[in-house]
Amino acid sequence: MINKRLLVKNLLAYNDENSFYDKKIQLNLENKEGKSKFLKHVCALSNSNPFNNAYMVIGVEDETNKIVGVDFYDDSKIQNLINAYLSNPPKVQYENIAFPRLPRHKVVGLVTIQPNNKTTSLVKGIWKYPKQTVFVRQGSTSIRSTKDFLIPNNKAIVEDLERHARNNIQLTLDGVFDFKNEHQPELNPQYLVFKDHFVLCWAGLKKKVGNKTLYSRVDIALVNEQTRLFYSTLDEVEIEYNSQSFIITEYVELGLEKQAKYVPLEKTVIHFKDNGAYDIVSELLFHPPSYDKVVLKHIFNHNNVLIDKLEKNVPLKPNEKHDLIQLPTSYLICHLNGFKEAKTRLEAAKKQLRNLTDKTAYIKFKETKRILRKIKYN
């Protein structure tokens, strides 16, 4: 079993990108340009590595090789984007790798592109790249393929890197102790062993909601691989497990002020197998709440006024500061109830919310974007 943190270190030891690995400071999949560049690199790495895994490391400065990290990215549906735009799409996995020196909400993203042994190309155009374009790696650059391009043989090098990243008992035990030390006692950090192979650590702040036991500030990690499987600051999560599965059901508190209630968002099942492998399967449970359109129209217009004031540096009244914290959630509810401009206005508010001294509204903005992403891909 590969220790992904060690694998990232081994890849970065090469310093320069090459034909089997690429590094980025961040990914931007919110617009066509960002999506097209990501698809370009996936296509190129897949075509240049038909016999071995290829990798992208996210959250690393290009010139200095410094690990700066990125936000936890829980998009298991990233394969849907690849399937939609690439012919002969490779199987791709995005994992969040924990590093001790990073803040707890930061990770390093590891994209693994599995060998495909088929030519991958764009099945439809995106941004400035036309349909049927084929990309390959030439050293550290992804370029359009030429007829005389020779596929490099990276199999021995990559297998050697992966072999040197294999786990051992010390790394596993260190991972468990690190997890326990990083979490406060009230989060009740603990570990579980599945199928004699897998060590899973989890922590969360316990609370009772009706007849359910839910957890907030939840952190779940697969210690063998140093992979963070789940991380959230706001969501309430129900945890269940048996001898072969660990089950996470996410709830989001959604509503207008006192009408807010817990709404199921998604169920994720981590199923561990006897052969030393595991699957992660997610099911969207979300059904958006409905509200009176007249009330929502008033809230939508009020939100627009708040953002306009922030843009013009007009001081907010105490009640407006309170409303600002709820702005991402109320924009989301407006969007889910048919207000077409609400999502655009929410995205336009990102800069203003990020610059606030109180980061509560910005944290809610990121959680709202995560919900929108899950709904979109499903």
Backbone hydrogen bonds in HBPLUS format (Angstrom, degrees):
<---DONOR---> <-ACCEPTOR-->    atom                        ^
c    i                          cat <-CA-CA->   ^        H-A-AA   ^      H-
h    n   atom  resd res      DA  || num        DHA   H-A  angle D-A-AA Bond
n    s   type  num  typ     dist DA aas  dist angle  dist       angle   num
A0167-ASN N   A0001-MET O   2.90 MM 166  5.84 155.1  1.96 167.5 170.8     1
A0003-ASN N   A0165-ALA O   2.77 MM 162  5.52 170.9  1.77 160.9 161.6     2
A0007-LEU N   A0003-ASN O   2.96 MM   4  6.28 149.9  2.05 148.1 157.8     3
A0004-LYS N   A0225-GLU O   2.92 MM 221  5.10 135.0  2.12 112.3 121.7     4
A0008-VAL N   A0004-LYS O   2.94 MM   4  6.15 158.1  1.99 146.7 151.0     5
A0009-LYS N   A0005-ARG O   3.11 MM   4  6.43 159.0  2.15 145.0 150.4     6
A0010-ASN N   A0006-LEU O   2.93 MM   4  6.20 153.7  2.00 146.2 153.6     7
A0011-LEU N   A0007-LEU O   2.89 MM   4  6.19 154.6  1.96 151.7 158.6     8
A0012-LEU N   A0008-VAL O   2.92 MM   4  6.16 163.4  1.94 154.0 158.3     9
A0013-ALA N   A0009-LYS O   3.00 MM   4  6.13 129.8  2.25 137.8 150.8    10
A0014-TYR N   A0011-LEU O   3.11 MM   3  5.76 159.9  2.15 113.4 119.4    11
A0015-ASN N   A0012-LEU O   2.81 MM   3  5.21 155.0  1.87 112.2 120.7    12
A0016-ASP N   A0014-TYR O   2.64 MM   2  5.60 134.6  1.84 115.1  99.6    13
A0018-ASN N   A0021-TYR O   3.10 MM   3  5.52 159.1  2.14 150.5 157.1    14
A0055-TYR N   A0020-PHE O   2.95 MM  35  6.36 161.7  1.99 148.7 153.1    15
A0022-ASP N   A0055-TYR O   2.92 MM  33  6.41 146.6  2.04 141.9 152.2    16
A0057-VAL N   A0022-ASP O   2.82 MM  35  6.34 152.9  1.89 151.1 159.4    17
A0024-LYS N   A0057-VAL O   2.82 MM  33  6.26 153.9  1.89 160.5 165.1    18
A0059-GLY N   A0024-LYS O   2.75 MM  35  6.09 150.2  1.83 144.7 155.0    19
A0060-VAL N   A0024-LYS O   3.12 MM  36  5.89 170.0  2.13 133.3 134.4    20
A0035-LYS N   A0031-ASN O   3.00 MM   4  6.23 165.3  2.02 156.2 160.9    21
A0036-SER N   A0032-LYS O   2.81 MM   4  5.87 160.4  1.85 147.7 153.5    22
A0037-LYS N   A0033-GLU O   3.08 MM   4  6.29 157.4  2.13 149.3 154.4    23
A0038-PHE N   A0034-GLY O   3.13 MM   4  6.33 158.4  2.18 146.8 152.6    24
A0039-LEU N   A0035-LYS O   2.89 MM   4  6.14 167.1  1.91 156.4 159.8    25
A0040-LYS N   A0036-SER O   2.86 MM   4  5.98 150.0  1.95 142.9 151.7    26
A0041-HIS N   A0037-LYS O   3.14 MM   4  6.38 158.6  2.19 145.8 149.5    27
A0042-VAL N   A0038-PHE O   3.01 MM   4  6.29 160.7  2.05 152.9 158.7    28
A0043-CYS N   A0039-LEU O   2.87 MM   4  5.97 165.4  1.89 150.2 154.5    29
A0044-ALA N   A0040-LYS O   2.96 MM   4  6.14 161.7  1.99 147.2 152.4    30
A0045-LEU N   A0041-HIS O   2.88 MM   4  5.97 169.3  1.89 151.8 154.9    31
A0046-SER N   A0042-VAL O   2.94 MM   4  6.00 153.6  2.02 145.8 153.4    32
A0047-ASN N   A0043-CYS O   3.02 MM   4  6.20 165.9  2.04 151.2 154.6    33
A0048-SER N   A0044-ALA O   3.04 MM   4  6.14 144.8  2.17 145.2 154.5    34
A0049-ASN N   A0046-SER O   3.31 MM   3  5.35 160.0  2.36 102.6 108.5    35
A0054-ALA N   A0113-ILE O   2.95 MM  59  5.07 151.7  2.03 139.8 149.0    36
A0113-ILE N   A0054-ALA O   2.81 MM  59  5.07 177.8  1.81 154.0 154.7    37
A0056-MET N   A0111-VAL O   2.90 MM  55  4.90 145.7  2.02 139.3 146.9    38
A0111-VAL N   A0056-MET O   2.82 MM  55  4.90 174.6  1.82 155.0 156.8    39
A0058-ILE N   A0109-GLY O   2.71 MM  51  4.59 171.5  1.71 145.9 147.3    40
A0109-GLY N   A0058-ILE O   2.91 MM  51  4.59 146.3  2.03 135.8 140.0    41
A0068-VAL N   A0059-GLY O   2.93 MM   9  5.54 148.8  2.03 146.6 155.6    42
A0069-GLY N   A0059-GLY O   2.95 MM  10  4.17 155.4  2.01 134.2 128.4    43
A0061-GLU N   A0066-LYS O   2.89 MM   5  5.24 163.5  1.91 153.7 154.6    44
A0065-ASN N   A0061-GLU O   2.94 MM   4  5.07 135.8  2.14 131.2 139.9    45
A0070-VAL N   A0107-VAL O   2.75 MM  37  5.52 150.6  1.83 153.4 163.3    46
A0107-VAL N   A0070-VAL O   2.90 MM  37  5.52 159.0  1.95 154.7 161.1    47
A0076-SER N   A0074-ASP O   3.02 MM   2  5.99 118.1  2.42 114.4  98.0    48
A0080-ASN N   A0077-LYS O   2.86 MM   3  5.42 140.3  2.02 113.1 123.6    49
A0082-ILE N   A0078-ILE O   3.36 MM   4  6.75 159.1  2.41 146.1 151.0    50
A0083-ASN N   A0079-GLN O   2.84 MM   4  6.09 161.3  1.87 155.2 160.4    51
A0084-ALA N   A0080-ASN O   3.01 MM   4  6.10 142.7  2.16 140.7 150.2    52
A0086-LEU N   A0082-ILE O   2.96 MM   4  5.76 147.6  2.07 155.9 161.7    53
A0123-VAL N   A0085-TYR O   2.71 MM  38  5.33 163.5  1.73 133.6 139.4    54
A0087-SER N   A0121-SER O   2.76 MM  34  5.39 161.8  1.79 156.0 162.5    55
A0114-GLN N   A0091-LYS O   3.01 MM  23  5.56 172.0  2.02 173.1 170.5    56
A0093-GLN N   A0112-THR O   3.01 MM  19  5.19 154.9  2.08 141.7 149.8    57
A0112-THR N   A0093-GLN O   2.86 MM  19  5.19 162.3  1.89 151.8 156.6    58
A0095-GLU N   A0110-LEU O   2.88 MM  15  5.14 155.6  1.94 138.7 146.9    59
A0110-LEU N   A0095-GLU O   2.84 MM  15  5.14 161.7  1.88 152.1 156.9    60
A0228-ARG N   A0096-ASN O   2.64 MM 132  5.27 167.9  1.65 169.4 171.0    61
A0097-ILE N   A0108-VAL O   2.78 MM  11  5.02 171.6  1.78 151.5 152.5    62
A0108-VAL N   A0097-ILE O   2.91 MM  11  5.02 163.1  1.94 141.9 147.5    63
A0098-ALA N   A0226-GLN O   3.28 MM 128  6.04 150.1  2.37 143.8 152.4    64
A0102-LEU N   A0099-PHE O   3.10 MM   3  5.68 159.3  2.14 120.8 127.2    65
A0106-LYS N   A0103-PRO O   2.87 MM   3  5.35 164.0  1.89 120.9 125.4    66
A0122-LEU N   A0133-THR O   3.02 MM  11  5.41 154.9  2.08 143.4 150.6    67
A0132-GLN N   A0122-LEU O   2.69 MM  10  4.78 155.9  1.75 141.0 144.7    68
A0126-ILE N   A0129-TYR O   3.01 MM   3  5.49 154.6  2.07 155.1 161.8    69
A0129-TYR N   A0126-ILE O   3.01 MM   3  5.49 159.6  2.05 137.6 137.6    70
A0145-SER N   A0134-VAL O   2.77 MM  11  5.58 164.6  1.79 151.4 151.2    71
A0136-VAL N   A0143-ILE O   2.79 MM   7  5.55 156.3  1.84 159.5 167.8    72
A0143-ILE N   A0136-VAL O   2.83 MM   7  5.55 157.4  1.88 163.4 168.4    73
A0138-GLN N   A0141-THR O   2.78 MM   3  5.29 168.0  1.79 163.3 166.8    74
A0141-THR N   A0138-GLN O   3.19 MM   3  5.29 165.4  2.21 118.1 121.5    75
A0149-PHE N   A0146-THR O   3.14 MM   3  5.38 162.2  2.17 115.9 116.6    76
A0158-VAL N   A0154-ASN O   2.97 MM   4  6.08 175.7  1.97 171.2 172.0    77
A0159-GLU N   A0155-LYS O   2.97 MM   4  6.03 165.7  1.99 153.5 158.1    78
A0160-ASP N   A0156-ALA O   3.05 MM   4  6.11 147.0  2.17 138.8 147.4    79
A0161-LEU N   A0157-ILE O   3.02 MM   4  6.34 154.1  2.09 147.5 154.4    80
A0162-GLU N   A0158-VAL O   2.92 MM   4  6.19 162.6  1.95 155.0 159.4    81
A0163-ARG N   A0159-GLU O   2.88 MM   4  5.98 149.5  1.98 139.8 148.6    82
A0164-HIS N   A0160-ASP O   3.09 MM   4  6.29 153.5  2.16 146.2 151.8    83
A0165-ALA N   A0162-GLU O   3.07 MM   3  5.05 150.5  2.16  98.6 107.7    84
A0166-ARG N   A0163-ARG O   3.30 MM   3  5.49 160.4  2.34 110.9 111.1    85
A0172-THR N   A0168-ASN O   3.08 MM   4  6.34 158.5  2.13 154.5 160.9    86
A0173-LEU N   A0169-ILE O   2.90 MM   4  6.12 168.7  1.91 158.0 160.4    87
A0174-ASP N   A0170-GLN O   2.83 MM   4  5.95 164.8  1.85 153.5 158.6    88
A0175-GLY N   A0171-LEU O   2.96 MM   4  6.04 146.2  2.08 136.3 145.6    89
A0176-VAL N   A0172-THR O   3.06 MM   4  6.44 150.4  2.15 147.9 155.0    90
A0177-PHE N   A0173-LEU O   3.05 MM   4  6.34 170.3  2.06 159.3 160.5    91
A0178-ASP N   A0174-ASP O   2.84 MM   4  5.96 156.2  1.89 147.3 154.7    92
A0179-PHE N   A0175-GLY O   3.01 MM   4  6.13 158.6  2.06 143.3 148.8    93
A0180-LYS N   A0176-VAL O   3.03 MM   4  6.33 163.7  2.06 152.4 156.4    94
A0181-ASN N   A0177-PHE O   2.92 MM   4  6.07 158.9  1.96 149.5 155.4    95
A0182-GLU N   A0178-ASP O   2.96 MM   4  6.06 138.9  2.13 145.1 155.6    96
A0187-LEU N   A0184-GLN O   2.93 MM   3  5.58 155.4  1.99 120.3 128.1    97
A0188-ASN N   A0185-PRO O   2.86 MM   3  5.25 160.5  1.90 114.4 120.5    98
A0204-GLY N   A0187-LEU O   2.82 MM  17  4.59 156.0  1.87 144.3 140.9    99
A0190-GLN N   A0202-TRP O   3.01 MM  12  5.69 155.4  2.07 154.6 162.0   100
A0202-TRP N   A0190-GLN O   2.95 MM  12  5.69 157.2  2.00 153.0 159.7   101
A0192-LEU N   A0200-LEU O   2.73 MM   8  5.20 148.8  1.83 148.1 159.0   102
A0200-LEU N   A0192-LEU O   2.82 MM   8  5.20 162.2  1.85 156.5 161.0   103
A0194-PHE N   A0198-PHE O   2.87 MM   4  5.08 157.5  1.92 143.3 151.0   104
A0197-HIS N   A0194-PHE O   3.08 MM   3  6.21 150.4  2.17 135.0 137.5   105
A0198-PHE N   A0194-PHE O   3.03 MM   4  5.08 168.0  2.04 160.3 157.1   106
A0223-VAL N   A0199-VAL O   2.88 MM  24  5.61 137.4  2.06 158.8 172.2   107
A0201-CYS N   A0221-ALA O   2.90 MM  20  5.31 159.5  1.94 160.4 164.8   108
A0221-ALA N   A0201-CYS O   2.87 MM  20  5.31 166.6  1.89 155.5 159.5   109
A0203-ALA N   A0219-ASP O   2.96 MM  16  5.39 142.2  2.10 149.0 159.2   110
A0219-ASP N   A0203-ALA O   3.02 MM  16  5.39 156.2  2.08 148.9 152.3   111
A0205-LEU N   A0216-SER O   2.82 MM  11  5.10 167.2  1.84 151.4 152.8   112
A0216-SER N   A0205-LEU O   2.97 MM  11  5.10 153.9  2.04 134.2 140.0   113
A0207-LYS N   A0214-LEU O   2.86 MM   7  5.47 143.7  1.99 166.0 168.0   114
A0214-LEU N   A0207-LYS O   2.90 MM   7  5.47 157.1  1.95 164.3 168.7   115
A0209-VAL N   A0212-LYS O   2.94 MM   3  5.29 167.4  1.95 152.5 156.7   116
A0212-LYS N   A0209-VAL O   3.04 MM   3  5.29 162.8  2.07 126.4 128.4   117
A0215-TYR N   A0237-VAL O   2.74 MM  22  4.99 144.4  1.86 132.5 144.6   118
A0237-VAL N   A0215-TYR O   2.75 MM  22  4.99 156.1  1.80 138.4 146.8   119
A0232-SER N   A0218-VAL O   3.13 MM  14  5.60 147.9  2.23 156.4 159.6   120
A0220-ILE N   A0230-PHE O   2.95 MM  10  5.03 161.6  1.98 149.1 146.7   121
A0229-LEU N   A0220-ILE O   2.73 MM   9  5.45 140.5  1.89 136.6 149.2   122
A0230-PHE N   A0220-ILE O   3.25 MM  10  5.03 153.7  2.32 138.9 135.9   123
A0222-LEU N   A0227-THR O   2.80 MM   5  5.29 161.4  1.83 164.0 165.7   124
A0225-GLU N   A0222-LEU O   3.19 MM   3  5.86 138.1  2.38 114.5 123.4   125
A0226-GLN N   A0222-LEU O   2.98 MM   4  5.86 117.2  2.39 138.7 155.1   126
A0227-THR N   A0222-LEU O   3.22 MM   5  5.29 157.4  2.27 144.8 143.1   127
A0226-GLN N   A0223-VAL O   3.09 MM   3  4.71 142.8  2.24  94.1 105.3   128
A0236-GLU N   A0251-TYR O   3.23 MM  15  5.21 154.5  2.30 143.8 147.6   129
A0251-TYR N   A0236-GLU O   2.75 MM  15  5.21 151.1  1.83 169.6 177.0   130
A0238-GLU N   A0249-THR O   2.85 MM  11  5.06 168.0  1.86 148.4 151.8   131
A0249-THR N   A0238-GLU O   3.01 MM  11  5.06 165.2  2.03 147.8 151.9   132
A0240-GLU N   A0247-ILE O   3.01 MM   7  5.03 156.8  2.06 149.1 151.9   133
A0247-ILE N   A0240-GLU O   2.72 MM   7  5.03 171.7  1.72 156.3 156.9   134
A0242-ASN N   A0245-SER O   2.96 MM   3  5.44 157.1  2.01 152.7 158.1   135
A0272-PHE N   A0244-GLN O   2.86 MM  28  5.36 168.6  1.87 165.5 168.3   136
A0246-PHE N   A0270-ILE O   2.97 MM  24  5.17 153.2  2.05 140.2 148.8   137
A0270-ILE N   A0246-PHE O   2.91 MM  24  5.17 174.1  1.91 154.6 156.6   138
A0248-ILE N   A0268-THR O   2.85 MM  20  5.13 170.8  1.85 157.9 160.9   139
A0268-THR N   A0248-ILE O   2.74 MM  20  5.13 165.0  1.76 155.9 161.3   140
A0250-GLU N   A0266-GLU O   2.83 MM  16  5.34 166.2  1.84 164.5 162.7   141
A0265-LEU N   A0250-GLU O   2.71 MM  15  5.37 176.0  1.72 150.3 149.0   142
A0252-VAL N   A0263-VAL O   2.90 MM  11  5.33 160.2  1.94 146.5 150.1   143
A0263-VAL N   A0252-VAL O   2.87 MM  11  5.33 166.0  1.89 142.9 146.9   144
A0254-LEU N   A0261-LYS O   2.91 MM   7  5.59 159.6  1.95 158.5 151.9   145
A0261-LYS N   A0254-LEU O   3.10 MM   7  5.59 161.1  2.14 127.4 128.4   146
A0259-GLN N   A0256-LEU O   2.98 MM   3  5.25 163.6  2.01 133.0 131.0   147
A0260-ALA N   A0257-GLU O   3.19 MM   3  5.84 162.4  2.22 121.9 123.6   148
A0285-LEU N   A0265-LEU O   2.86 MM  20  5.11 163.1  1.89 127.3 130.8   149
A0267-LYS N   A0283-GLU O   2.88 MM  16  5.22 166.5  1.90 152.3 155.2   150
A0283-GLU N   A0267-LYS O   2.78 MM  16  5.22 151.2  1.86 151.5 160.9   151
A0269-VAL N   A0281-VAL O   2.82 MM  12  5.31 167.1  1.84 157.3 160.4   152
A0281-VAL N   A0269-VAL O   2.98 MM  12  5.31 164.2  2.01 149.5 152.4   153
A0271-HIS N   A0279-ASP O   2.82 MM   8  5.21 155.6  1.88 154.1 160.4   154
A0279-ASP N   A0271-HIS O   2.90 MM   8  5.21 156.4  1.96 147.0 153.4   155
A0273-LYS N   A0277-ALA O   2.85 MM   4  5.41 164.1  1.88 167.8 163.9   156
A0296-LEU N   A0292-ASP O   3.07 MM   4  6.38 162.1  2.10 152.7 158.2   157
A0297-LYS N   A0293-LYS O   2.89 MM   4  5.99 147.3  2.00 141.1 149.6   158
A0298-HIS N   A0294-VAL O   3.23 MM   4  6.51 153.9  2.30 143.5 149.1   159
A0299-ILE N   A0295-VAL O   3.10 MM   4  6.44 159.3  2.14 148.9 154.5   160
A0300-PHE N   A0296-LEU O   2.78 MM   4  5.94 161.2  1.82 152.3 157.7   161
A0301-ASN N   A0297-LYS O   3.05 MM   4  6.21 164.5  2.07 147.5 151.0   162
A0302-HIS N   A0298-HIS O   2.98 MM   4  6.15 153.7  2.05 144.8 152.7   163
A0303-ASN N   A0299-ILE O   2.88 MM   4  6.12 157.8  1.93 152.3 157.7   164
A0304-ASN N   A0300-PHE O   3.11 MM   4  6.39 155.9  2.17 145.8 152.0   165
A0305-VAL N   A0301-ASN O   3.07 MM   4  6.37 148.2  2.17 143.8 152.0   166
A0306-LEU N   A0302-HIS O   3.04 MM   4  6.39 155.0  2.11 149.5 156.0   167
A0307-ILE N   A0303-ASN O   3.05 MM   4  6.38 161.7  2.08 155.6 159.3   168
A0308-ASP N   A0304-ASN O   2.99 MM   4  6.17 157.8  2.04 144.5 151.2   169
A0309-LYS N   A0305-VAL O   2.95 MM   4  6.21 150.7  2.04 147.8 155.5   170
A0310-LEU N   A0306-LEU O   3.03 MM   4  6.38 154.3  2.10 146.8 153.6   171
A0311-GLU N   A0307-ILE O   2.95 MM   4  6.22 159.3  1.99 153.2 158.5   172
A0312-LYS N   A0308-ASP O   3.09 MM   4  6.29 141.4  2.25 139.8 149.7   173
A0314-VAL N   A0309-LYS O   2.84 MM   5  4.89 165.7  1.86 147.5 147.4   174
A0313-ASN N   A0310-LEU O   3.13 MM   3  4.94 160.2  2.17 100.1 105.7   175
A0320-GLU N   A0317-LYS O   2.98 MM   3  5.10 122.8  2.32 101.4 116.8   176
A0321-LYS N   A0317-LYS O   2.96 MM   4  6.30 148.0  2.07 156.2 166.0   177
A0322-HIS N   A0318-PRO O   3.20 MM   4  6.53 150.4  2.29 143.3 150.6   178
A0323-ASP N   A0319-ASN O   3.04 MM   4  6.31 155.4  2.11 139.9 146.5   179
A0324-LEU N   A0320-GLU O   2.85 MM   4  6.03 142.0  1.99 142.2 152.8   180
A0326-GLN N   A0323-ASP O   3.06 MM   3  5.21 125.9  2.37  98.5 112.3   181
A0327-LEU N   A0324-LEU O   3.08 MM   3  4.88 151.7  2.17  96.9 105.7   182
A0330-SER N   A0326-GLN O   2.92 MM   4  6.11 166.2  1.94 163.8 168.5   183
A0331-TYR N   A0327-LEU O   2.88 MM   4  5.99 158.9  1.93 157.1 162.4   184
A0332-LEU N   A0328-PRO O   3.01 MM   4  6.19 153.9  2.08 141.2 148.6   185
A0333-ILE N   A0329-THR O   2.97 MM   4  6.32 156.7  2.02 150.2 155.9   186
A0334-CYS N   A0330-SER O   2.96 MM   4  6.18 156.8  2.02 144.3 150.8   187
A0335-HIS N   A0331-TYR O   2.89 MM   4  6.18 158.2  1.94 150.7 156.6   188
A0336-LEU N   A0332-LEU O   2.91 MM   4  6.20 158.4  1.96 152.6 158.4   189
A0337-ASN N   A0333-ILE O   3.06 MM   4  6.20 123.2  2.39 137.5 151.5   190
A0337-ASN N   A0334-CYS O   3.12 MM   3  5.11 141.0  2.28  96.6 108.2   191
A0339-PHE N   A0334-CYS O   2.96 MM   5  5.35 161.9  1.99 147.5 143.6   192
A0338-GLY N   A0335-HIS O   3.19 MM   3  5.43 154.0  2.26 114.8 112.7   193
A0342-ALA N   A0339-PHE O   3.15 MM   3  5.58 154.2  2.22 112.0 119.7   194
A0345-ARG N   A0341-GLU O   2.91 MM   4  6.12 162.0  1.94 158.1 163.3   195
A0346-LEU N   A0342-ALA O   2.90 MM   4  6.07 151.8  1.98 145.7 153.8   196
A0347-GLU N   A0343-LYS O   3.01 MM   4  6.27 163.8  2.03 151.0 154.1   197
A0348-ALA N   A0344-THR O   2.98 MM   4  6.17 150.9  2.06 144.6 153.2   198
A0349-ALA N   A0345-ARG O   3.07 MM   4  6.23 127.6  2.36 136.9 149.5   199
A0349-ALA N   A0346-LEU O   3.06 MM   3  5.16 137.5  2.25  98.3 110.5   200
A0350-LYS N   A0347-GLU O   3.30 MM   3  5.50 164.0  2.33 106.1 110.9   201
A0353-LEU N   A0349-ALA O   3.01 MM   4  6.18 165.1  2.03 164.5 169.0   202
A0354-ARG N   A0350-LYS O   2.89 MM   4  6.02 157.8  1.94 154.8 161.3   203
A0355-ASN N   A0351-LYS O   3.19 MM   4  6.32 140.8  2.35 143.0 151.7   204
A0356-LEU N   A0353-LEU O   3.27 MM   3  5.42 161.9  2.31 104.9 110.3   205
A0363-ILE N   A0359-LYS O   2.90 MM   4  6.15 156.2  1.96 158.5 165.0   206
A0364-LYS N   A0360-THR O   3.01 MM   4  6.30 157.2  2.06 148.3 154.6   207
A0365-PHE N   A0361-ALA O   2.86 MM   4  6.11 140.1  2.02 137.5 149.5   208
A0366-LYS N   A0362-TYR O   3.03 MM   4  6.39 154.4  2.10 148.9 153.4   209
A0367-GLU N   A0363-ILE O   3.06 MM   4  6.38 154.8  2.13 146.8 153.8   210
A0368-THR N   A0364-LYS O   2.86 MM   4  6.02 152.7  1.94 145.5 153.2   211
A0369-LYS N   A0365-PHE O   2.94 MM   4  6.23 154.1  2.01 149.5 156.2   212
A0370-ARG N   A0366-LYS O   3.05 MM   4  6.26 146.6  2.17 139.1 148.0   213
A0371-ILE N   A0367-GLU O   3.06 MM   4  6.41 152.0  2.14 145.8 152.5   214
A0372-LEU N   A0368-THR O   2.99 MM   4  6.31 161.0  2.03 150.3 155.4   215
A0373-ARG N   A0369-LYS O   2.92 MM   4  6.12 151.8  2.00 144.2 151.8   216
A0374-LYS N   A0370-ARG O   3.03 MM   4  6.30 158.1  2.08 148.0 153.1   217
A0375-ILE N   A0371-ILE O   3.01 MM   4  6.27 162.2  2.04 153.0 157.7   218
A0376-LYS N   A0372-LEU O   2.91 MM   4  6.06 160.0  1.95 147.2 153.0   219
A0377-TYR N   A0373-ARG O   3.08 MM   4  6.27 169.7  2.09 154.5 155.7   220
A0378-ASN N   A0374-LYS O   3.20 MM   4  6.28 131.3  2.45 138.0 149.8   221
A0378-ASN N   A0375-ILE O   3.26 MM   3  5.27 136.3  2.46  95.6 107.6   222
